[in-house]
């Protein structure tokens, strides 16, 4: 089977574009297809959404909800909003949502907390990530300038 490596491949399988580097491509029925570990890409994406400088998009909200296997109603309870509000956020697709800043920060904290539990990080790793997370205050001021 023929193989090649693409330096940069934009993967859209999670609902939003993720730039992957050095992706192995496999020749199948005359076309090259990426060999991607979707679980690894999902884990990478969820971690990076926490510290992303831009507002979350509708597709990213949907990814977060499905990553944690939450229904619209369960997710809505978690963020203290109605399920219709969550549906409206998701309907923004690739555009930033109109979610309240504080709700978005709370959602990012929830994601962070779940990641730390999942990876069973040691104290040093947790502190390192919390230090990065404190930068969200800078991000919030960036959002206000952009609005």
DSSP file (Angstrom, degrees, kcal/mol; ACC not computed):
  #  RESIDUE AA STRUCTURE BP1 BP2  ACC     N-H-->O    O-->H-N    N-H-->O    O-->H-N    TCO  KAPPA ALPHA  PHI   PSI    X-CA   Y-CA   Z-CA
    1    1 A X              0   0    0      0, 0.0     2,-0.2     0, 0.0    27,-0.1   0.000 360.0 360.0 360.0 130.7    0.0    0.0    0.0
    2    2 A X        -     0   0    0     25,-0.2    25,-2.7    24,-0.0     2,-0.3  -0.478 360.0-174.2 -75.0 141.9    1.4    3.4   -1.0
    3    3 A X  E     +A   26   0A   0     23,-0.2     2,-0.3    -2,-0.2    23,-0.2  -0.936  10.7 172.1-132.5 155.7    1.9    6.0    1.8
    4    4 A X  E     -A   25   0A   0     21,-1.9    21,-3.9    -2,-0.3     2,-0.5  -0.956  26.8-123.0-152.1 167.3    2.9    9.6    1.9
    5    5 A X  E     -A   24   0A   0     -2,-0.3     2,-0.5    19,-0.2    19,-0.2  -0.964  13.4-150.8-119.1 129.1    3.1   12.3    4.6
    6    6 A X  E     -A   23   0A   0     17,-2.9    17,-2.2    -2,-0.5    16,-0.2  -0.862   8.0-149.1 -96.0 128.1    1.3   15.6    4.4
    7    7 A X  E    S+     0   0A   0     -2,-0.5    15,-2.0     1,-0.2     2,-0.4   0.934  86.8  18.8 -59.8 -46.6    3.1   18.4    6.3
    8    8 A X  E     +A   21   0A   0     13,-0.2     2,-0.4    14,-0.1    -1,-0.2  -0.993  68.3 175.2-131.1 128.7   -0.2   20.1    7.1
    9    9 A X  E     -A   20   0A   0     11,-2.8    11,-3.2    -2,-0.4     2,-0.8  -0.997  22.9-142.7-132.7 128.2   -3.6   18.6    7.0
   10   10 A X  E     -A   19   0A   0     -2,-0.4     2,-0.5     9,-0.2     9,-0.2  -0.824  18.6-161.0 -94.8 112.5   -6.8   20.4    8.1
   11   11 A X  E     +A   18   0A   0      7,-3.0     7,-2.1    -2,-0.8     3,-0.1  -0.804  18.2 173.7 -95.8 129.3   -9.1   17.9    9.8
   12   12 A X    >   +     0   0    0     -2,-0.5     3,-1.6     5,-0.2    -1,-0.1   0.186  45.2 111.6-118.4  14.5  -12.8   18.9   10.0
   13   13 A X  T 3  S+     0   0    0      1,-0.3    -1,-0.1     2,-0.1     4,-0.1   0.609  74.7  55.7 -68.5 -12.6  -14.2   15.6   11.5
   14   14 A X  T 3  S-     0   0    0      2,-0.5    -1,-0.3    -3,-0.1     3,-0.1   0.436 124.6 -96.0 -98.2  -0.5  -15.0   17.2   14.9
   15   15 A X  S <  S+     0   0    0     -3,-1.6     2,-0.3     1,-0.2    -2,-0.1   0.315 103.4  58.4 104.6  -7.6  -17.1   20.0   13.4
   16   16 A X  S    S-     0   0    0     43,-0.1    -2,-0.5    -5,-0.1    -1,-0.2  -0.981  94.6 -86.6-149.4 154.6  -14.4   22.7   13.2
   17   17 A X        -     0   0    0     -2,-0.3     2,-0.4    -5,-0.1    -5,-0.2  -0.395  37.8-177.0 -72.4 136.7  -11.0   22.9   11.5
   18   18 A X  E     -A   11   0A   0     -7,-2.1    -7,-3.0    -2,-0.1     2,-0.6  -0.994  21.9-136.0-130.3 125.0   -8.0   21.5   13.3
   19   19 A X  E     -A   10   0A   0     -2,-0.4     2,-0.3    -9,-0.2    -9,-0.2  -0.713  24.2-170.7 -84.4 118.9   -4.6   21.8   11.7
   20   20 A X  E     -A    9   0A   0    -11,-3.2   -11,-2.8    -2,-0.6     2,-0.4  -0.837  10.1-141.9-108.6 148.0   -2.6   18.6   12.0
   21   21 A X  E    S+A    8   0A   0     -2,-0.3   -13,-0.2   -13,-0.2   -14,-0.2  -0.867  71.5   4.1-114.0 144.5    1.1   18.2   11.1
   22   22 A X  E    S-     0   0A   0    -15,-2.0     2,-0.5    -2,-0.4   -15,-0.2   0.931  77.7-176.8  52.5  57.2    2.9   15.3    9.5
   23   23 A X  E     -A    6   0A   0    -17,-2.2   -17,-2.9    -3,-0.3     2,-0.3  -0.729  24.8-126.8 -89.3 127.5   -0.2   13.2    8.8
   24   24 A X  E     -A    5   0A   0     -2,-0.5    11,-3.0    11,-0.4     2,-0.4  -0.573  24.3-156.9 -72.9 131.3    0.4    9.8    7.2
   25   25 A X  E     -AB   4  34A   0    -21,-3.9   -21,-1.9    -2,-0.3     2,-0.4  -0.926   1.8-155.3-113.2 135.8   -1.8    9.4    4.1
   26   26 A X  E     -AB   3  33A   0      7,-3.1     7,-2.5    -2,-0.4     2,-0.6  -0.913  17.2-125.6-113.4 136.2   -2.7    5.9    2.8
   27   27 A X  E     + B   0  32A   0    -25,-2.7     2,-0.4    -2,-0.4     5,-0.2  -0.701  37.3 168.5 -81.5 121.7   -3.6    5.2   -0.8
   28   28 A X  E >   - B   0  31A   0      3,-3.3     3,-1.7    -2,-0.6    -2,-0.0  -0.971  66.2 -17.1-139.9 120.5   -6.9    3.5   -1.0
   29   29 A X  T 3  S-     0   0    0     -2,-0.4     3,-0.1     1,-0.3    -1,-0.1   0.878 129.1 -49.3  50.8  44.4   -8.9    2.9   -4.2
   30   30 A X  T 3  S+     0   0    0      1,-0.2     2,-0.3     0, 0.0    -1,-0.3   0.429 122.6  91.5  83.4  -1.3   -6.8    5.5   -6.1
   31   31 A X  E <  S-B   28   0A   0     -3,-1.7    -3,-3.3    -5,-0.1     2,-0.4  -0.951  72.7-122.1-127.8 147.7   -7.1    8.2   -3.5
   32   32 A X  E     -B   27   0A   0     -2,-0.3     2,-0.4    -5,-0.2    -5,-0.2  -0.730  29.9-174.0 -87.1 134.7   -5.0    9.2   -0.5
   33   33 A X  E     -B   26   0A   0     -7,-2.5    -7,-3.1    -2,-0.4     2,-0.1  -0.967  27.2-107.7-127.7 144.0   -6.8    9.3    2.9
   34   34 A X  E     -B   25   0A   0     -2,-0.4     2,-0.9    -9,-0.2    -9,-0.2  -0.432  17.4-139.0 -73.0 143.5   -5.4   10.5    6.2
   35   35 A X        +     0   0    0    -11,-3.0   -11,-0.4    -2,-0.1     2,-0.4  -0.878  39.6 170.2 -99.2 101.2   -4.6    7.9    8.9
   36   36 A X        -     0   0    0     -2,-0.9     2,-1.1   -13,-0.1     3,-0.1  -0.943  39.5-142.1-123.9 133.4   -5.9    9.8   12.0
   37   37 A X     >  -     0   0    0     -2,-0.4     4,-2.2     1,-0.2     3,-0.2  -0.810  20.2-167.1 -88.5  99.0   -6.4    8.6   15.6
   38   38 A X  H  > S+     0   0    0     -2,-1.1     4,-2.8     1,-0.2     5,-0.2   0.836  83.2  57.0 -61.6 -34.5   -9.7   10.5   16.2
   39   39 A X  H  > S+     0   0    0      2,-0.2     4,-2.6     1,-0.2    -1,-0.2   0.930 108.8  45.9 -62.3 -45.4   -9.5    9.9   20.0
   40   40 A X  H  > S+     0   0    0     -3,-0.2     4,-2.4     2,-0.2    -2,-0.2   0.912 113.5  49.1 -63.6 -41.8   -6.0   11.6   20.1
   41   41 A X  H  X S+     0   0    0     -4,-2.2     4,-2.7     2,-0.2    -2,-0.2   0.908 111.5  49.8 -64.6 -41.1   -7.3   14.5   18.0
   42   42 A X  H  X S+     0   0    0     -4,-2.8     4,-2.7     2,-0.2     5,-0.2   0.923 111.5  48.0 -62.7 -45.3  -10.4   14.8   20.2
   43   43 A X  H  X S+     0   0    0     -4,-2.6     4,-1.7     1,-0.2    -2,-0.2   0.903 113.5  48.1 -62.5 -41.2   -8.3   14.9   23.4
   44   44 A X  H  X S+     0   0    0     -4,-2.4     4,-2.0    -5,-0.2    -2,-0.2   0.923 113.0  48.7 -62.3 -45.5   -5.9   17.4   21.8
   45   45 A X  H  X S+     0   0    0     -4,-2.7     4,-2.0     1,-0.2    -2,-0.2   0.918 108.6  51.3 -64.0 -45.5   -8.9   19.6   20.7
   46   46 A X  H  X S+     0   0    0     -4,-2.7     4,-0.9     1,-0.2    -1,-0.2   0.892 111.3  48.6 -63.7 -38.5  -10.7   19.6   24.0
   47   47 A X  H  X S+     0   0    0     -4,-1.7     4,-0.7    -5,-0.2     3,-0.4   0.903 112.8  47.9 -65.8 -40.7   -7.5   20.7   25.9
   48   48 A X  H  X S+     0   0    0     -4,-2.0     4,-0.6     1,-0.2    -2,-0.2   0.773 101.6  63.1 -74.9 -25.6   -6.8   23.5   23.4
   49   49 A X  H  < S+     0   0    0     -4,-2.0     3,-0.4     1,-0.2    -1,-0.2   0.836  95.4  62.3 -66.1 -30.5  -10.4   24.8   23.5
   50   50 A X  H  < S+     0   0    0     -4,-0.9    -1,-0.2    -3,-0.4    -2,-0.2   0.909 115.1  30.1 -60.2 -42.4   -9.9   25.6   27.2
   51   51 A X  H  < S+     0   0    0     -4,-0.7    -1,-0.2    -3,-0.2    -2,-0.2   0.337  86.0 134.1-102.6   5.9   -7.1   28.1   26.4
   52   52 A X     <  -     0   0    0     -4,-0.6     4,-0.1    -3,-0.4    -3,-0.1  -0.324  51.1-144.3 -57.6 133.8   -8.3   29.2   23.0
   53   53 A X  S    S+     0   0    0      2,-0.1    -1,-0.1    89,-0.0     2,-0.1   0.819  76.6  72.3 -72.7 -30.6   -8.1   33.0   22.7
   54   54 A X  S    S-     0   0    0      1,-0.1     3,-0.1    88,-0.0    89,-0.0  -0.424  96.4 -90.2 -84.9 160.1  -11.2   33.4   20.6
   55   55 A X        -     0   0    0      1,-0.1     2,-0.1    -2,-0.1    -1,-0.1  -0.297  52.7 -95.8 -60.7 151.0  -14.8   33.0   21.7
   56   56 A X        -     0   0    0     40,-0.1    41,-2.3    -3,-0.1    43,-0.2  -0.455  39.0-136.0 -69.8 142.3  -16.1   29.4   21.3
   57   57 A X  B  >  -C   96   0B   0     39,-0.3     4,-2.2    -2,-0.1    39,-0.2  -0.469  24.9-104.2 -91.8 169.1  -18.1   28.7   18.2
   58   58 A X  H  > S+     0   0    0     37,-1.5     4,-2.3    35,-0.4    36,-0.2   0.904 122.7  50.1 -58.9 -43.3  -21.4   26.9   17.9
   59   59 A X  H  > S+     0   0    0     34,-3.3     4,-2.2     1,-0.2    -1,-0.2   0.841 109.2  51.8 -66.5 -32.8  -19.6   23.8   16.6
   60   60 A X  H  > S+     0   0    0     33,-0.4     4,-2.5     2,-0.2    -1,-0.2   0.883 108.3  51.2 -70.1 -37.8  -17.1   23.9   19.4
   61   61 A X  H  X S+     0   0    0     -4,-2.2     4,-2.6     2,-0.2    -2,-0.2   0.936 111.2  48.2 -61.3 -46.0  -19.9   24.1   22.0
   62   62 A X  H  X S+     0   0    0     -4,-2.3     4,-2.7     1,-0.2     5,-0.2   0.900 110.4  51.6 -62.4 -40.4  -21.5   21.0   20.3
   63   63 A X  H  X S+     0   0    0     -4,-2.2     4,-2.9     2,-0.2    -1,-0.2   0.934 110.2  48.6 -60.6 -46.4  -18.1   19.2   20.3
   64   64 A X  H  X S+     0   0    0     -4,-2.5     4,-1.7     2,-0.2    -2,-0.2   0.935 112.5  49.0 -59.1 -46.7  -17.7   19.9   24.1
   65   65 A X  H  <>S+     0   0    0     -4,-2.6     5,-2.6     1,-0.2    -2,-0.2   0.928 116.6  40.9 -60.0 -46.7  -21.2   18.7   24.8
   66   66 A X  H ><5S+     0   0    0     -4,-2.7     3,-1.4     3,-0.2    -1,-0.2   0.830 107.3  62.3 -74.6 -30.6  -20.8   15.5   22.8
   67   67 A X  H 3<5S+     0   0    0     -4,-2.9    -1,-0.2     1,-0.3    -2,-0.2   0.896 111.2  39.7 -58.4 -39.6  -17.2   14.9   24.1
   68   68 A X  T 3<5S-     0   0    0     -4,-1.7    -1,-0.3    -5,-0.2    -2,-0.2   0.258 114.9-119.4 -94.6  11.9  -18.7   14.7   27.6
   69   69 A X  T < 5 +     0   0    0     -3,-1.4     2,-0.4     1,-0.2    -3,-0.2   0.880  57.9 157.1  54.5  45.6  -21.7   12.7   26.4
   70   70 A X      < -     0   0    0     -5,-2.6    -1,-0.2    -6,-0.1     2,-0.1  -0.823  38.1-135.1-102.6 138.8  -24.2   15.3   27.6
   71   71 A X     >  -     0   0    0     -2,-0.4     4,-2.7     1,-0.1     5,-0.3  -0.362  36.2-100.6 -75.3 168.9  -27.7   15.7   26.2
   72   72 A X  H  > S+     0   0    0      1,-0.2     4,-2.4     2,-0.2     5,-0.1   0.928 125.3  47.7 -56.2 -44.6  -28.9   19.3   25.4
   73   73 A X  H  > S+     0   0    0      2,-0.2     4,-2.2     1,-0.2    -1,-0.2   0.915 112.6  46.9 -66.3 -43.4  -30.9   19.3   28.7
   74   74 A X  H  > S+     0   0    0      2,-0.2     4,-2.0     1,-0.2    -1,-0.2   0.914 114.2  47.8 -64.6 -42.0  -28.0   17.9   30.8
   75   75 A X  H  X S+     0   0    0     -4,-2.7     4,-1.8     1,-0.2    -2,-0.2   0.904 109.7  53.7 -64.1 -41.2  -25.5   20.4   29.3
   76   76 A X  H  <>S+     0   0    0     -4,-2.4     5,-2.7    -5,-0.3     4,-0.5   0.905 108.2  49.5 -60.8 -42.7  -28.0   23.2   29.8
   77   77 A X  H ><5S+     0   0    0     -4,-2.2     3,-0.9     1,-0.2    -1,-0.2   0.904 107.5  55.6 -61.6 -40.7  -28.3   22.3   33.5
   78   78 A X  H 3<5S+     0   0    0     -4,-2.0    -1,-0.2     1,-0.3    -2,-0.2   0.874 115.8  35.8 -61.3 -38.8  -24.5   22.3   33.8
   79   79 A X  T 3<5S-     0   0    0     -4,-1.8    -1,-0.3     2,-0.1    -2,-0.2   0.329 111.6-118.8 -98.6   7.2  -24.2   25.9   32.4
   80   80 A X  T < 5S+     0   0    0     -3,-0.9     2,-0.3    -4,-0.5    -3,-0.2   0.891  76.0 112.9  58.7  44.1  -27.4   27.0   34.2
   81   81 A X  S   <S-     0   0    0     -5,-2.7    -1,-0.2    -6,-0.1     2,-0.1  -0.825  73.1 -88.8-132.4 172.1  -29.2   27.9   30.9
   82   82 A X     >  -     0   0    0     -2,-0.3     4,-1.7     1,-0.1     3,-0.2  -0.470  33.6-118.3 -79.4 157.2  -32.2   26.5   29.0
   83   83 A X  H  > S+     0   0    0      1,-0.2     4,-2.3     2,-0.2     5,-0.1   0.813 116.9  58.6 -65.4 -27.3  -31.7   23.7   26.5
   84   84 A X  H  > S+     0   0    0      2,-0.2     4,-2.4     1,-0.2    -1,-0.2   0.866 102.3  52.9 -68.4 -35.4  -33.0   26.2   23.9
   85   85 A X  H  > S+     0   0    0     -3,-0.2     4,-2.2     2,-0.2    -2,-0.2   0.924 110.1  47.9 -63.7 -43.2  -30.2   28.6   24.7
   86   86 A X  H  X S+     0   0    0     -4,-1.7     4,-2.5     1,-0.2    -2,-0.2   0.920 110.6  51.5 -62.4 -43.5  -27.7   25.8   24.2
   87   87 A X  H  X S+     0   0    0     -4,-2.3     4,-1.8     1,-0.2    -1,-0.2   0.901 108.8  51.4 -60.2 -41.4  -29.4   24.8   20.9
   88   88 A X  H  < S+     0   0    0     -4,-2.4     4,-0.4     2,-0.2    -1,-0.2   0.893 109.0  50.8 -63.8 -39.5  -29.1   28.5   19.8
   89   89 A X  H >< S+     0   0    0     -4,-2.2     3,-1.6     1,-0.2    -2,-0.2   0.944 110.6  48.7 -61.3 -46.6  -25.4   28.6   20.6
   90   90 A X  H >< S+     0   0    0     -4,-2.5     3,-1.7     1,-0.3    -1,-0.2   0.824 100.9  65.6 -63.6 -30.4  -24.8   25.4   18.6
   91   91 A X  T 3< S+     0   0    0     -4,-1.8    -1,-0.3     1,-0.3    -2,-0.2   0.617  82.0  77.2 -68.7 -11.4  -26.8   26.9   15.7
   92   92 A X  T X  S-     0   0    0     -3,-1.6     3,-2.2    -4,-0.4    -1,-0.3   0.642  77.7-177.5 -70.0 -13.0  -24.0   29.5   15.3
   93   93 A X  T <   -     0   0    0     -3,-1.7   -34,-3.3     1,-0.3   -33,-0.4  -0.306  67.9  -0.6  53.7-113.5  -22.0   26.7   13.6
   94   94 A X  T 3  S+     0   0    0    -36,-0.2     2,-0.3    -2,-0.2    -1,-0.3   0.315 117.7  90.6 -91.0   9.2  -18.6   28.1   12.8
   95   95 A X  S <  S-     0   0    0     -3,-2.2   -37,-1.5     1,-0.1   -36,-0.2  -0.745  89.7 -94.0-102.2 152.6  -19.3   31.6   14.2
   96   96 A X  B     -C   57   0B   0     -2,-0.3   -39,-0.3   -39,-0.2   -40,-0.1  -0.357  45.9-121.0 -61.4 142.5  -18.6   32.7   17.7
   97   97 A X        -     0   0    0    -41,-2.3    -1,-0.1     1,-0.1    -8,-0.1  -0.208   9.3-123.0 -77.9 173.2  -21.7   32.4   20.0
   98   98 A X        +     0   0    0    -43,-0.0     3,-0.1     2,-0.0    -1,-0.1   0.069  60.3 146.8-100.5  21.5  -23.5   35.1   21.9
   99   99 A X        -     0   0    0    -43,-0.2   -43,-0.0     1,-0.1     5,-0.0  -0.277  60.0 -97.1 -58.3 140.6  -22.9   33.2   25.1
  100  100 A X     >  -     0   0    0      1,-0.1     4,-2.3     2,-0.0     5,-0.2  -0.314  30.3-122.6 -57.0 140.8  -22.3   35.4   28.2
  101  101 A X  H  > S+     0   0    0      1,-0.2     4,-2.4     2,-0.2     5,-0.2   0.908 111.6  50.5 -53.1 -46.2  -18.6   35.9   29.0
  102  102 A X  H  > S+     0   0    0      1,-0.2     4,-2.3     2,-0.2    -1,-0.2   0.863 108.7  51.3 -65.4 -36.3  -19.0   34.5   32.5
  103  103 A X  H  > S+     0   0    0      2,-0.2     4,-2.5     1,-0.2    -1,-0.2   0.910 110.4  49.8 -65.6 -41.8  -20.9   31.4   31.2
  104  104 A X  H  X S+     0   0    0     -4,-2.3     4,-2.4     2,-0.2    -2,-0.2   0.913 110.8  48.4 -64.9 -41.6  -18.1   30.7   28.7
  105  105 A X  H  X S+     0   0    0     -4,-2.4     4,-2.3     2,-0.2    -1,-0.2   0.922 112.0  50.0 -62.8 -42.9  -15.4   31.0   31.4
  106  106 A X  H  X S+     0   0    0     -4,-2.3     4,-2.3     1,-0.2    -2,-0.2   0.895 110.2  50.4 -62.2 -40.4  -17.4   28.7   33.6
  107  107 A X  H  X S+     0   0    0     -4,-2.5     4,-2.5     2,-0.2    -1,-0.2   0.914 109.7  50.0 -63.8 -43.2  -17.7   26.2   30.8
  108  108 A X  H  X S+     0   0    0     -4,-2.4     4,-2.7     1,-0.2    -2,-0.2   0.886 109.5  51.9 -63.4 -38.0  -14.0   26.3   30.1
  109  109 A X  H  X S+     0   0    0     -4,-2.3     4,-2.9     2,-0.2    -2,-0.2   0.912 108.9  50.6 -62.7 -42.3  -13.4   25.7   33.9
  110  110 A X  H  X S+     0   0    0     -4,-2.3     4,-2.5     2,-0.2    -2,-0.2   0.939 111.4  47.6 -59.6 -47.9  -15.7   22.7   33.8
  111  111 A X  H  X S+     0   0    0     -4,-2.5     4,-2.3     1,-0.2    -2,-0.2   0.934 113.0  48.9 -59.6 -47.1  -13.8   21.3   30.7
  112  112 A X  H  X S+     0   0    0     -4,-2.7     4,-2.5     1,-0.2    -2,-0.2   0.936 110.7  50.3 -57.7 -48.2  -10.5   21.9   32.4
  113  113 A X  H  X S+     0   0    0     -4,-2.9     4,-2.1     1,-0.2    -1,-0.2   0.906 111.2  48.4 -58.8 -44.1  -11.6   20.3   35.6
  114  114 A X  H  X S+     0   0    0     -4,-2.5     4,-2.4     2,-0.2    -1,-0.2   0.870 110.6  51.6 -65.8 -36.9  -12.8   17.2   33.7
  115  115 A X  H  X S+     0   0    0     -4,-2.3     4,-2.8     2,-0.2     5,-0.2   0.935 109.0  49.8 -64.8 -46.2   -9.6   17.0   31.8
  116  116 A X  H  X>S+     0   0    0     -4,-2.5     5,-1.3     1,-0.2     4,-0.8   0.903 113.0  46.9 -61.1 -41.8   -7.5   17.1   35.0
  117  117 A X  H  <5S+     0   0    0     -4,-2.1     3,-0.4    -5,-0.2    -1,-0.2   0.927 113.3  50.1 -63.1 -44.2   -9.6   14.3   36.5
  118  118 A X  H  <5S+     0   0    0     -4,-2.4    -2,-0.2     1,-0.2    -1,-0.2   0.898 115.8  39.0 -64.0 -43.9   -9.4   12.3   33.4
  119  119 A X  H  <5S-     0   0    0     -4,-2.8    -1,-0.2    -5,-0.1    -2,-0.2   0.524  99.2-135.2 -88.0  -3.4   -5.6   12.5   33.0
  120  120 A X  T  <5 -     0   0    0     -4,-0.8    -3,-0.2    -3,-0.4    -4,-0.1   0.933  32.2-161.0  51.1  51.4   -5.0   12.1   36.7
  121  121 A X      < -     0   0    0     -5,-1.3    -1,-0.1    -6,-0.1     2,-0.1  -0.255  12.5-118.6 -65.0 147.5   -2.4   14.9   36.6
  122  122 A X     >  -     0   0    0     -3,-0.1     4,-2.3     1,-0.1     5,-0.2  -0.327  35.3 -95.9 -79.3 171.9    0.1   15.3   39.3
  123  123 A X  H  > S+     0   0    0      1,-0.2     4,-2.5     2,-0.2     5,-0.2   0.877 123.7  52.7 -58.5 -41.4    0.2   18.4   41.4
  124  124 A X  H  > S+     0   0    0      1,-0.2     4,-2.3     2,-0.2    -1,-0.2   0.913 110.2  47.8 -62.8 -43.2    2.9   20.1   39.3
  125  125 A X  H  > S+     0   0    0      2,-0.2     4,-2.3     1,-0.2    -1,-0.2   0.895 111.3  51.6 -64.0 -40.1    1.0   19.5   36.1
  126  126 A X  H  X S+     0   0    0     -4,-2.3     4,-2.8     2,-0.2    -2,-0.2   0.930 110.6  47.2 -63.0 -45.7   -2.2   20.9   37.7
  127  127 A X  H  X S+     0   0    0     -4,-2.5     4,-2.4     1,-0.2    -2,-0.2   0.914 111.1  52.1 -62.7 -42.8   -0.4   24.1   38.8
  128  128 A X  H  X S+     0   0    0     -4,-2.3     4,-1.6     1,-0.2    -1,-0.2   0.916 113.0  44.3 -59.3 -43.9    1.2   24.5   35.4
  129  129 A X  H  X S+     0   0    0     -4,-2.3     4,-2.6     2,-0.2    -2,-0.2   0.898 110.6  53.8 -71.1 -39.1   -2.2   24.3   33.7
  130  130 A X  H  X S+     0   0    0     -4,-2.8     4,-2.0     2,-0.2    -2,-0.2   0.898 105.9  54.5 -60.0 -39.7   -3.9   26.6   36.3
  131  131 A X  H  < S+     0   0    0     -4,-2.4     4,-0.5     1,-0.2    -1,-0.2   0.918 110.7  45.3 -59.6 -42.7   -1.2   29.2   35.6
  132  132 A X  H >< S+     0   0    0     -4,-1.6     3,-1.4     1,-0.2    -2,-0.2   0.898 109.8  55.7 -64.3 -39.4   -2.1   29.0   31.9
  133  133 A X  H >< S+     0   0    0     -4,-2.6     3,-2.5     1,-0.3    -2,-0.2   0.828  93.6  67.5 -66.5 -30.9   -5.8   29.1   32.7
  134  134 A X  T >< S+     0   0    0     -4,-2.0     3,-1.6     1,-0.3     4,-0.4   0.756  84.8  74.3 -59.7 -22.1   -5.3   32.4   34.6
  135  135 A X  T X> S+     0   0    0     -3,-1.4     4,-2.0    -4,-0.5     3,-0.7   0.622  71.7  86.0 -66.2 -10.9   -4.5   33.9   31.3
  136  136 A X  H <> S+     0   0    0     -3,-2.5     4,-3.0     1,-0.3    -1,-0.3   0.803  79.4  62.9 -61.5 -26.4   -8.3   33.7   30.5
  137  137 A X  H <> S+     0   0    0     -3,-1.6     4,-1.7     2,-0.2    -1,-0.3   0.906 104.5  46.7 -62.3 -39.3   -8.6   37.0   32.2
  138  138 A X  H <> S+     0   0    0     -3,-0.7     4,-1.9    -4,-0.4    -2,-0.2   0.896 111.7  51.7 -65.2 -39.7   -6.4   38.4   29.5
  139  139 A X  H  X S+     0   0    0     -4,-2.0     4,-2.4     1,-0.2    -2,-0.2   0.912 105.9  54.2 -63.0 -42.8   -8.5   36.6   26.9
  140  140 A X  H  X S+     0   0    0     -4,-3.0     4,-2.0     1,-0.2    -1,-0.2   0.902 108.7  48.0 -60.4 -41.0  -11.7   38.1   28.4
  141  141 A X  H  X S+     0   0    0     -4,-1.7     4,-1.8     1,-0.2    -1,-0.2   0.859 109.6  54.1 -68.2 -32.6  -10.3   41.6   28.0
  142  142 A X  H  X S+     0   0    0     -4,-1.9     4,-1.9     2,-0.2    -2,-0.2   0.897 107.3  51.4 -63.1 -40.9   -9.3   40.7   24.4
  143  143 A X  H  X S+     0   0    0     -4,-2.4     4,-1.6     1,-0.2    -2,-0.2   0.914 107.9  51.3 -62.1 -43.5  -13.0   39.6   23.8
  144  144 A X  H  < S+     0   0    0     -4,-2.0    -1,-0.2     1,-0.2    -2,-0.2   0.876 109.5  50.0 -65.3 -36.1  -14.3   42.9   25.1
  145  145 A X  H  < S+     0   0    0     -4,-1.8    -1,-0.2     1,-0.2    -2,-0.2   0.882 111.7  48.9 -66.6 -37.3  -12.0   44.9   22.8
  146  146 A X  H  <        0   0    0     -4,-1.9    -2,-0.2     1,-0.2    -1,-0.2   0.751 360.0 360.0 -74.0 -24.1  -13.1   42.8   19.8
  147  147 A X     <        0   0    0     -4,-1.6    -1,-0.2    -5,-0.1    -2,-0.2   0.481 360.0 360.0 -76.4 360.0  -16.8   43.2   20.6
